Amino acid sequence: MDRGGLTLYHMLSHAYEVCMVVEHKSYSVA
């Protein structure tokens, strides 16, 4: 796997984690 693809995958996985945390917080507030 090339470095560009690995970096892109890392960014996407991190963004997914952030989305999950935000959704969890919004559910906790609601």
Secondary structure by P-SEA (a helix, b strand, c coil): ccaaaaaaaaaaaaaaaaaaaaaaaaaaac
